[in-house]
């Protein structure tokens, strides 16, 4: 197993578990999604996608296909976050975390991509 992949999986998995669960009721997340112009159900849906992504990424330590799918879900979710920040005209600094997480999710997908083709 690729050490870089395992490190990415642990970091992304723990981070997305934390932020995913926060989306279920954290005042900061509730206020943030209102600011972005999204309804409450979309915040919960996003949190669910993030938790599922985290579970896939962590389970991917033992199954590369799951790691690839988790990386794809993370990259797609962060692409949506980037477009949301662009939509509300945030600064580049405010977009840095979603951009970094998009790159890390994409890297995880690419490292494990071969398992999707089998």
N, CA, C and O atoms as a GROMACS GRO file, in nm:
protein
  472
    1UNK      N    1   0.086  -0.119   0.000
    1UNK     CA    2   0.000   0.000   0.000
    1UNK      C    3   0.089   0.124   0.000
    1UNK      O    4   0.189   0.130   0.072
    2UNK      N    5   0.053   0.217  -0.079
    2UNK     CA    6   0.127   0.341  -0.094
    2UNK      C    7   0.115   0.425   0.034
    2UNK      O    8   0.005   0.456   0.078
    3UNK      N    9   0.228   0.460   0.094
    3UNK     CA   10   0.230   0.536   0.219
    3UNK      C   11   0.163   0.673   0.201
    3UNK      O   12   0.090   0.717   0.289
    4UNK      N   13   0.188   0.739   0.089
    4UNK     CA   14   0.126   0.869   0.062
    4UNK      C   15  -0.027   0.856   0.061
    4UNK      O   16  -0.098   0.941   0.115
    5UNK      N   17  -0.075   0.750   0.000
    5UNK     CA   18  -0.219   0.728  -0.006
    5UNK      C   19  -0.277   0.709   0.134
    5UNK      O   20  -0.382   0.764   0.166
    6UNK      N   21  -0.210   0.632   0.217
    6UNK     CA   22  -0.260   0.608   0.353
    6UNK      C   23  -0.262   0.738   0.434
    6UNK      O   24  -0.358   0.764   0.507
    7UNK      N   25  -0.158   0.819   0.421
    7UNK     CA   26  -0.154   0.948   0.492
    7UNK      C   27  -0.268   1.036   0.446
    7UNK      O   28  -0.337   1.096   0.529
    8UNK      N   29  -0.290   1.046   0.314
    8UNK     CA   30  -0.402   1.124   0.261
    8UNK      C   31  -0.536   1.071   0.311
    8UNK      O   32  -0.624   1.148   0.346
    9UNK      N   33  -0.549   0.940   0.315
    9UNK     CA   34  -0.674   0.880   0.359
    9UNK      C   35  -0.705   0.911   0.505
    9UNK      O   36  -0.819   0.941   0.540
   10UNK      N   37  -0.604   0.904   0.590
   10UNK     CA   38  -0.625   0.934   0.732
   10UNK      C   39  -0.661   1.080   0.750
   10UNK      O   40  -0.757   1.112   0.820
   11UNK      N   41  -0.584   1.170   0.688
   11UNK     CA   42  -0.609   1.314   0.702
   11UNK      C   43  -0.746   1.351   0.647
   11UNK      O   44  -0.825   1.418   0.715
   12UNK      N   45  -0.775   1.309   0.524
   12UNK     CA   46  -0.904   1.341   0.463
   12UNK      C   47  -1.019   1.273   0.536
   12UNK      O   48  -1.124   1.334   0.558
   13UNK      N   49  -1.000   1.148   0.575
   13UNK     CA   50  -1.106   1.077   0.644
   13UNK      C   51  -1.145   1.143   0.775
   13UNK      O   52  -1.264   1.165   0.800
   14UNK      N   53  -1.048   1.174   0.858
   14UNK     CA   54  -1.078   1.239   0.987
   14UNK      C   55  -1.136   1.378   0.967
   14UNK      O   56  -1.231   1.417   1.034
   15UNK      N   57  -1.078   1.454   0.874
   15UNK     CA   58  -1.127   1.589   0.847
   15UNK      C   59  -1.270   1.590   0.796
   15UNK      O   60  -1.351   1.670   0.840
   16UNK      N   61  -1.300   1.502   0.703
   16UNK     CA   62  -1.434   1.499   0.646
   16UNK      C   63  -1.536   1.440   0.742
   16UNK      O   64  -1.654   1.475   0.734
   17UNK      N   65  -1.495   1.352   0.831
   17UNK     CA   66  -1.587   1.307   0.937
   17UNK      C   67  -1.624   1.426   1.026
   17UNK      O   68  -1.742   1.447   1.056
   18UNK      N   69  -1.524   1.503   1.067
   18UNK     CA   70  -1.548   1.616   1.155
   18UNK      C   71  -1.638   1.720   1.088
   18UNK      O   72  -1.740   1.760   1.144
   19UNK      N   73  -1.600   1.764   0.969
   19UNK     CA   74  -1.678   1.869   0.902
   19UNK      C   75  -1.813   1.819   0.855
   19UNK      O   76  -1.910   1.895   0.853
   20UNK      N   77  -1.821   1.691   0.818
   20UNK     CA   78  -1.950   1.635   0.778
   20UNK      C   79  -2.048   1.636   0.893
   20UNK      O   80  -2.163   1.679   0.877
   21UNK      N   81  -2.004   1.590   1.011
   21UNK     CA   82  -2.093   1.590   1.127
   21UNK      C   83  -2.128   1.731   1.172
   21UNK      O   84  -2.239   1.754   1.221
   22UNK      N   85  -2.036   1.825   1.155
   22UNK     CA   86  -2.066   1.965   1.190
   22UNK      C   87  -2.182   2.020   1.107
   22UNK      O   88  -2.259   2.103   1.155
   23UNK      N   89  -2.194   1.974   0.984
   23UNK     CA   90  -2.300   2.025   0.897
   23UNK      C   91  -2.439   1.984   0.943
   23UNK      O   92  -2.538   2.041   0.897
   24UNK      N   93  -2.449   1.886   1.032
   24UNK     CA   94  -2.580   1.841   1.079
   24UNK      C   95  -2.642   1.936   1.180
   24UNK      O   96  -2.761   1.922   1.211
   25UNK      N   97  -2.566   2.031   1.234
   25UNK     CA   98  -2.631   2.120   1.330
   25UNK      C   99  -2.547   2.232   1.386
   25UNK      O  100  -2.597   2.311   1.465
   26UNK      N  101  -2.420   2.241   1.348
   26UNK     CA  102  -2.334   2.348   1.397
   26UNK      C  103  -2.390   2.484   1.356
   26UNK      O  104  -2.424   2.504   1.239
   27UNK      N  105  -2.400   2.576   1.451
   27UNK     CA  106  -2.451   2.710   1.420
   27UNK      C  107  -2.369   2.776   1.310
   27UNK      O  108  -2.424   2.844   1.223
   28UNK      N  109  -2.238   2.756   1.314
   28UNK     CA  110  -2.150   2.813   1.212
   28UNK      C  111  -2.187   2.762   1.073
   28UNK      O  112  -2.191   2.839   0.977
   29UNK      N  113  -2.215   2.632   1.062
   29UNK     CA  114  -2.251   2.574   0.932
   29UNK      C  115  -2.391   2.618   0.889
   29UNK      O  116  -2.413   2.647   0.771
   30UNK      N  117  -2.485   2.624   0.984
   30UNK     CA  118  -2.621   2.669   0.953
   30UNK      C  119  -2.614   2.811   0.897
   30UNK      O  120  -2.674   2.841   0.794
   31UNK      N  121  -2.542   2.898   0.966
   31UNK     CA  122  -2.529   3.037   0.921
   31UNK      C  123  -2.455   3.046   0.788
   31UNK      O  124  -2.491   3.125   0.701
   32UNK      N  125  -2.350   2.964   0.771
   32UNK     CA  126  -2.274   2.965   0.647
   32UNK      C  127  -2.359   2.927   0.527
   32UNK      O  128  -2.352   2.994   0.423
   33UNK      N  129  -2.438   2.822   0.538
   33UNK     CA  130  -2.520   2.779   0.426
   33UNK      C  131  -2.630   2.880   0.395
   33UNK      O  132  -2.669   2.896   0.279
   34UNK      N  133  -2.681   2.948   0.498
   34UNK     CA  134  -2.777   3.057   0.475
   34UNK      C  135  -2.709   3.168   0.396
   34UNK      O  136  -2.766   3.223   0.302
   35UNK      N  137  -2.586   3.202   0.435
   35UNK     CA  138  -2.509   3.306   0.367
   35UNK      C  139  -2.486   3.270   0.220
   35UNK      O  140  -2.489   3.356   0.132
   36UNK      N  141  -2.462   3.140   0.194
   36UNK     CA  142  -2.439   3.094   0.057
   36UNK      C  143  -2.568   3.090  -0.024
   36UNK      O  144  -2.564   3.077  -0.147
   37UNK      N  145  -2.683   3.101   0.044
   37UNK     CA  146  -2.810   3.097  -0.027
   37UNK      C  147  -2.865   2.957  -0.048
   37UNK      O  148  -2.949   2.936  -0.135
   38UNK      N  149  -2.819   2.860   0.032
   38UNK     CA  150  -2.864   2.722   0.018
   38UNK      C  151  -2.963   2.686   0.129
   38UNK      O  152  -2.952   2.736   0.241
   39UNK      N  153  -3.060   2.600   0.098
   39UNK     CA  154  -3.158   2.558   0.199
   39UNK      C  155  -3.096   2.461   0.300
   39UNK      O  156  -2.990   2.404   0.276
   40UNK      N  157  -3.164   2.444   0.412
   40UNK     CA  158  -3.115   2.357   0.519
   40UNK      C  159  -3.096   2.213   0.475
   40UNK      O  160  -3.001   2.147   0.518
   41UNK      N  161  -3.186   2.163   0.390
   41UNK     CA  162  -3.173   2.023   0.347
   41UNK      C  163  -3.043   2.002   0.269
   41UNK      O  164  -2.987   1.892   0.273
   42UNK      N  165  -2.995   2.106   0.198
   42UNK     CA  166  -2.872   2.091   0.121
   42UNK      C  167  -2.750   2.083   0.214
   42UNK      O  168  -2.653   2.013   0.184
   43UNK      N  169  -2.756   2.154   0.326
   43UNK     CA  170  -2.649   2.146   0.427
   43UNK      C  171  -2.642   2.004   0.482
   43UNK      O  172  -2.534   1.947   0.495
   44UNK      N  173  -2.758   1.946   0.515
   44UNK     CA  174  -2.761   1.810   0.568
   44UNK      C  175  -2.714   1.710   0.461
   44UNK      O  176  -2.638   1.618   0.491
   45UNK      N  177  -2.759   1.729   0.337
   45UNK     CA  178  -2.716   1.642   0.227
   45UNK      C  179  -2.564   1.649   0.210
   45UNK      O  180  -2.497   1.547   0.194
   46UNK      N  181  -2.509   1.771   0.213
   46UNK     CA  182  -2.365   1.788   0.200
   46UNK      C  183  -2.291   1.719   0.314
   46UNK      O  184  -2.188   1.655   0.292
   47UNK      N  185  -2.343   1.733   0.435
   47UNK     CA  186  -2.282   1.665   0.550
   47UNK      C  187  -2.284   1.514   0.533
   47UNK      O  188  -2.186   1.446   0.566
   48UNK      N  189  -2.394   1.461   0.481
   48UNK     CA  190  -2.405   1.317   0.458
   48UNK      C  191  -2.304   1.271   0.354
   48UNK      O  192  -2.239   1.168   0.371
   49UNK      N  193  -2.292   1.347   0.245
   49UNK     CA  194  -2.193   1.313   0.141
   49UNK      C  195  -2.052   1.316   0.199
   49UNK      O  196  -1.971   1.229   0.167
   50UNK      N  197  -2.023   1.413   0.283
   50UNK     CA  198  -1.890   1.423   0.342
   50UNK      C  199  -1.861   1.306   0.437
   50UNK      O  200  -1.750   1.254   0.438
   51UNK      N  201  -1.960   1.266   0.516
   51UNK     CA  202  -1.941   1.152   0.607
   51UNK      C  203  -1.922   1.023   0.527
   51UNK      O  204  -1.835   0.943   0.558
   52UNK      N  205  -2.003   1.004   0.423
   52UNK     CA  206  -1.988   0.886   0.338
   52UNK      C  207  -1.851   0.886   0.271
   52UNK      O  208  -1.785   0.782   0.264
   53UNK      N  209  -1.808   1.001   0.223
   53UNK     CA  210  -1.675   1.013   0.161
   53UNK      C  211  -1.566   0.974   0.261
   53UNK      O  212  -1.472   0.902   0.226
   54UNK      N  213  -1.579   1.022   0.384
   54UNK     CA  214  -1.481   0.991   0.488
   54UNK      C  215  -1.476   0.841   0.516
   54UNK      O  216  -1.368   0.783   0.531
   55UNK      N  217  -1.592   0.779   0.524
   55UNK     CA  218  -1.598   0.635   0.550
   55UNK      C  219  -1.532   0.558   0.436
   55UNK      O  220  -1.456   0.464   0.458
   56UNK      N  221  -1.563   0.599   0.312
   56UNK     CA  222  -1.501   0.534   0.196
   56UNK      C  223  -1.350   0.548   0.198
   56UNK      O  224  -1.277   0.452   0.172
   57UNK      N  225  -1.303   0.669   0.229
   57UNK     CA  226  -1.159   0.696   0.229
   57UNK      C  227  -1.089   0.614   0.338
   57UNK      O  228  -0.981   0.558   0.315
   58UNK      N  229  -1.150   0.607   0.456
   58UNK     CA  230  -1.088   0.530   0.565
   58UNK      C  231  -1.092   0.380   0.532
   58UNK      O  232  -0.992   0.311   0.552
   59UNK      N  233  -1.206   0.331   0.483
   59UNK     CA  234  -1.215   0.190   0.444
   59UNK      C  235  -1.120   0.160   0.328
   59UNK      O  236  -1.078   0.046   0.309
   60UNK      N  237  -1.088   0.263   0.252
   60UNK     CA  238  -0.996   0.249   0.139
   60UNK      C  239  -0.854   0.213   0.178
   60UNK      O  240  -0.774   0.176   0.092
   61UNK      N  241  -0.822   0.223   0.305
   61UNK     CA  242  -0.690   0.178   0.351
   61UNK      C  243  -0.675   0.030   0.320
   61UNK      O  244  -0.564  -0.018   0.293
   62UNK      N  245  -0.785  -0.043   0.324
   62UNK     CA  246  -0.784  -0.188   0.298
   62UNK      C  247  -0.837  -0.224   0.160
   62UNK      O  248  -0.822  -0.338   0.116
   63UNK      N  249  -0.899  -0.127   0.090
   63UNK     CA  250  -0.959  -0.154  -0.041
   63UNK      C  251  -0.939  -0.031  -0.129
   63UNK      O  252  -1.006   0.071  -0.110
   64UNK      N  253  -0.848  -0.040  -0.224
   64UNK     CA  254  -0.813   0.076  -0.308
   64UNK      C  255  -0.932   0.131  -0.387
   64UNK      O  256  -0.938   0.252  -0.412
   65UNK      N  257  -1.024   0.046  -0.425
   65UNK     CA  258  -1.141   0.093  -0.500
   65UNK      C  259  -1.223   0.190  -0.416
   65UNK      O  260  -1.270   0.292  -0.466
   66UNK      N  261  -1.240   0.158  -0.288
   66UNK     CA  262  -1.313   0.248  -0.200
   66UNK      C  263  -1.239   0.381  -0.182
   66UNK      O  264  -1.301   0.487  -0.174
   67UNK      N  265  -1.107   0.375  -0.175
   67UNK     CA  266  -1.027   0.497  -0.164
   67UNK      C  267  -1.046   0.585  -0.287
   67UNK      O  268  -1.058   0.707  -0.276
   68UNK      N  269  -1.048   0.523  -0.405
   68UNK     CA  270  -1.067   0.599  -0.529
   68UNK      C  271  -1.205   0.665  -0.531
   68UNK      O  272  -1.217   0.782  -0.566
   69UNK      N  273  -1.309   0.590  -0.494
   69UNK     CA  274  -1.444   0.648  -0.491
   69UNK      C  275  -1.453   0.760  -0.388
   69UNK      O  276  -1.514   0.864  -0.415
   70UNK      N  277  -1.394   0.741  -0.272
   70UNK     CA  278  -1.393   0.846  -0.170
   70UNK      C  279  -1.321   0.971  -0.219
   70UNK      O  280  -1.368   1.082  -0.197
   71UNK      N  281  -1.207   0.953  -0.287
   71UNK     CA  282  -1.134   1.067  -0.343
   71UNK      C  283  -1.217   1.140  -0.447
   71UNK      O  284  -1.215   1.262  -0.454
   72UNK      N  285  -1.290   1.064  -0.530
   72UNK     CA  286  -1.378   1.124  -0.631
   72UNK      C  287  -1.488   1.206  -0.565
   72UNK      O  288  -1.515   1.319  -0.607
   73UNK      N  289  -1.553   1.151  -0.461
   73UNK     CA  290  -1.659   1.223  -0.392
   73UNK      C  291  -1.606   1.350  -0.325
   73UNK      O  292  -1.671   1.454  -0.327
   74UNK      N  293  -1.487   1.340  -0.266
   74UNK     CA  294  -1.427   1.458  -0.201
   74UNK      C  295  -1.396   1.564  -0.306
   74UNK      O  296  -1.427   1.682  -0.285
   75UNK      N  297  -1.335   1.524  -0.416
   75UNK     CA  298  -1.301   1.621  -0.521
   75UNK      C  299  -1.427   1.688  -0.576
   75UNK      O  300  -1.429   1.809  -0.597
   76UNK      N  301  -1.533   1.609  -0.599
   76UNK     CA  302  -1.657   1.665  -0.652
   76UNK      C  303  -1.722   1.762  -0.552
   76UNK      O  304  -1.770   1.868  -0.590
   77UNK      N  305  -1.722   1.724  -0.425
   77UNK     CA  306  -1.780   1.809  -0.321
   77UNK      C  307  -1.703   1.940  -0.310
   77UNK      O  308  -1.763   2.047  -0.297
   78UNK      N  309  -1.572   1.932  -0.314
   78UNK     CA  310  -1.490   2.053  -0.303
   78UNK      C  311  -1.500   2.141  -0.428
   78UNK      O  312  -1.488   2.263  -0.419
   79UNK      N  313  -1.522   2.080  -0.542
   79UNK     CA  314  -1.545   2.158  -0.664
   79UNK      C  315  -1.673   2.240  -0.646
   79UNK      O  316  -1.678   2.357  -0.684
   80UNK      N  317  -1.776   2.178  -0.589
   80UNK     CA  318  -1.899   2.252  -0.559
   80UNK      C  319  -1.874   2.364  -0.460
   80UNK      O  320  -1.930   2.473  -0.475
   81UNK      N  321  -1.791   2.340  -0.360
   81UNK     CA  322  -1.758   2.444  -0.261
   81UNK      C  323  -1.684   2.560  -0.327
   81UNK      O  324  -1.709   2.676  -0.296
   82UNK      N  325  -1.592   2.527  -0.417
   82UNK     CA  326  -1.517   2.632  -0.487
   82UNK      C  327  -1.612   2.719  -0.570
   82UNK      O  328  -1.603   2.841  -0.567
   83UNK      N  329  -1.702   2.654  -0.643
   83UNK     CA  330  -1.798   2.730  -0.724
   83UNK      C  331  -1.891   2.815  -0.636
   83UNK      O  332  -1.931   2.924  -0.676
   84UNK      N  333  -1.924   2.765  -0.518
   84UNK     CA  334  -2.006   2.843  -0.424
   84UNK      C  335  -1.930   2.968  -0.381
   84UNK      O  336  -1.988   3.077  -0.378
   85UNK      N  337  -1.802   2.955  -0.348
   85UNK     CA  338  -1.723   3.071  -0.309
   85UNK      C  339  -1.708   3.171  -0.424
   85UNK      O  340  -1.708   3.292  -0.401
   86UNK      N  341  -1.697   3.120  -0.545
   86UNK     CA  342  -1.691   3.209  -0.661
   86UNK      C  343  -1.824   3.282  -0.678
   86UNK      O  344  -1.827   3.402  -0.705
   87UNK      N  345  -1.935   3.208  -0.662
   87UNK     CA  346  -2.070   3.264  -0.678
   87UNK      C  347  -2.095   3.381  -0.583
   87UNK      O  348  -2.154   3.482  -0.622
   88UNK      N  349  -2.048   3.367  -0.459
   88UNK     CA  350  -2.073   3.474  -0.362
   88UNK      C  351  -1.959   3.575  -0.358
   88UNK      O  352  -1.955   3.664  -0.272
   89UNK      N  353  -1.866   3.561  -0.452
   89UNK     CA  354  -1.756   3.656  -0.469
   89UNK      C  355  -1.665   3.665  -0.347
   89UNK      O  356  -1.626   3.774  -0.305
   90UNK      N  357  -1.631   3.549  -0.291
   90UNK     CA  358  -1.534   3.543  -0.182
   90UNK      C  359  -1.394   3.572  -0.238
   90UNK      O  360  -1.371   3.563  -0.358
   91UNK      N  361  -1.303   3.605  -0.149
   91UNK     CA  362  -1.165   3.629  -0.189
   91UNK      C  363  -1.094   3.495  -0.213
   91UNK      O  364  -1.143   3.390  -0.171
   92UNK      N  365  -0.981   3.501  -0.280
   92UNK     CA  366  -0.902   3.380  -0.305
   92UNK      C  367  -0.860   3.315  -0.173
   92UNK      O  368  -0.856   3.192  -0.163
   93UNK      N  369  -0.830   3.395  -0.073
   93UNK     CA  370  -0.791   3.342   0.057
   93UNK      C  371  -0.904   3.260   0.119
   93UNK      O  372  -0.878   3.157   0.181
   94UNK      N  373  -1.028   3.303   0.102
   94UNK     CA  374  -1.142   3.230   0.157
   94UNK      C  375  -1.168   3.100   0.081
   94UNK      O  376  -1.239   3.012   0.131
   95UNK      N  377  -1.112   3.088  -0.038
   95UNK     CA  378  -1.130   2.967  -0.120
   95UNK      C  379  -1.016   2.867  -0.102
   95UNK      O  380  -1.023   2.757  -0.157
   96UNK      N  381  -0.914   2.902  -0.027
   96UNK     CA  382  -0.795   2.816  -0.021
   96UNK      C  383  -0.822   2.677   0.036
   96UNK      O  384  -0.771   2.579  -0.017
   97UNK      N  385  -0.900   2.667   0.143
   97UNK     CA  386  -0.924   2.535   0.202
   97UNK      C  387  -0.996   2.443   0.104
   97UNK      O  388  -0.952   2.330   0.085
   98UNK      N  389  -1.107   2.486   0.040
   98UNK     CA  390  -1.169   2.397  -0.058
   98UNK      C  391  -1.076   2.363  -0.175
   98UNK      O  392  -1.081   2.252  -0.227
   99UNK      N  393  -0.991   2.456  -0.215
   99UNK     CA  394  -0.898   2.428  -0.325
   99UNK      C  395  -0.796   2.322  -0.282
   99UNK      O  396  -0.767   2.229  -0.357
  100UNK      N  397  -0.743   2.336  -0.162
  100UNK     CA  398  -0.645   2.238  -0.112
  100UNK      C  399  -0.711   2.101  -0.097
  100UNK      O  400  -0.653   2.000  -0.136
  101UNK      N  401  -0.831   2.098  -0.041
  101UNK     CA  402  -0.901   1.970  -0.024
  101UNK      C  403  -0.939   1.908  -0.158
  101UNK      O  404  -0.938   1.786  -0.173
  102UNK      N  405  -0.972   1.992  -0.257
  102UNK     CA  406  -0.999   1.942  -0.393
  102UNK      C  407  -0.874   1.873  -0.449
  102UNK      O  408  -0.882   1.763  -0.503
  103UNK      N  409  -0.760   1.939  -0.435
  103UNK     CA  410  -0.634   1.883  -0.485
  103UNK      C  411  -0.600   1.752  -0.413
  103UNK      O  412  -0.558   1.656  -0.477
  104UNK      N  413  -0.618   1.748  -0.281
  104UNK     CA  414  -0.588   1.627  -0.206
  104UNK      C  415  -0.684   1.512  -0.244
  104UNK      O  416  -0.641   1.398  -0.257
  105UNK      N  417  -0.811   1.543  -0.261
  105UNK     CA  418  -0.907   1.442  -0.304
  105UNK      C  419  -0.875   1.390  -0.444
  105UNK      O  420  -0.884   1.270  -0.470
  106UNK      N  421  -0.837   1.481  -0.532
  106UNK     CA  422  -0.799   1.442  -0.669
  106UNK      C  423  -0.672   1.356  -0.667
  106UNK      O  424  -0.662   1.259  -0.741
  107UNK      N  425  -0.577   1.393  -0.582
  107UNK     CA  426  -0.454   1.314  -0.570
  107UNK      C  427  -0.485   1.173  -0.522
  107UNK      O  428  -0.430   1.076  -0.573
  108UNK      N  429  -0.574   1.162  -0.423
  108UNK     CA  430  -0.613   1.030  -0.374
  108UNK      C  431  -0.681   0.948  -0.483
  108UNK      O  432  -0.655   0.829  -0.498
  109UNK      N  433  -0.767   1.012  -0.559
  109UNK     CA  434  -0.832   0.944  -0.671
  109UNK      C  435  -0.729   0.895  -0.772
  109UNK      O  436  -0.735   0.780  -0.815
  110UNK      N  437  -0.635   0.981  -0.809
  110UNK     CA  438  -0.536   0.944  -0.910
  110UNK      C  439  -0.442   0.833  -0.862
  110UNK      O  440  -0.405   0.745  -0.939
  111UNK      N  441  -0.404   0.837  -0.734
  111UNK     CA  442  -0.317   0.734  -0.679
  111UNK      C  443  -0.385   0.597  -0.686
  111UNK      O  444  -0.320   0.496  -0.712
  112UNK      N  445  -0.515   0.595  -0.664
  112UNK     CA  446  -0.589   0.469  -0.657
  112UNK      C  447  -0.674   0.441  -0.781
  112UNK      O  448  -0.754   0.347  -0.781
  113UNK      N  449  -0.657   0.521  -0.885
  113UNK     CA  450  -0.744   0.513  -1.004
  113UNK      C  451  -0.739   0.377  -1.072
  113UNK      O  452  -0.841   0.330  -1.122
  114UNK      N  453  -0.624   0.314  -1.073
  114UNK     CA  454  -0.610   0.185  -1.138
  114UNK      C  455  -0.706   0.080  -1.086
  114UNK      O  456  -0.747  -0.010  -1.160
  115UNK      N  457  -0.744   0.092  -0.959
  115UNK     CA  458  -0.837  -0.007  -0.900
  115UNK      C  459  -0.978   0.007  -0.957
  115UNK      O  460  -1.056  -0.088  -0.950
  116UNK      N  461  -1.011   0.123  -1.012
  116UNK     CA  462  -1.143   0.143  -1.072
  116UNK      C  463  -1.153   0.074  -1.208
  116UNK      O  464  -1.263   0.042  -1.253
  117UNK      N  465  -1.040   0.051  -1.272
  117UNK     CA  466  -1.038  -0.003  -1.407
  117UNK      C  467  -1.037  -0.156  -1.410
  117UNK      O  468  -1.048  -0.217  -1.517
  118UNK      N  469  -1.024  -0.217  -1.294
  118UNK     CA  470  -1.013  -0.364  -1.288
  118UNK      C  471  -1.150  -0.427  -1.293
  118UNK      O  472  -1.162  -0.550  -1.288
   0.00000   0.00000   0.00000
